[in-house]
């Protein structure tokens, strides 16, 4: 039996956003349907492997659905900027 690794969920790029989906009572498929994208596309974006990234329209729709206030958008959609000090420090 494989050993259980604790804390790996927090290593997923958009883990906080996916956790917000669950806290608001949504499954990924429901969010994907509301955005007009496939579940696979949403999953790729949440894992940080999608070449396209989030569109402004998608970010706005998700923020409305999940009641994410404007001052918290960065922590959900730009986690690498938040993790490296915030303002003015872009990664990549």
Secondary structure, 3 states (H helix, E strand, C coil): CCCCCCCHHHHCCCHHHHHHHHHCCCCHHHHHHHHCCCHHHHHHHHHCCCCCCCCHHHHHHHHHHHCCCHHHHHHHHCHHHHHCCCCCCCCC
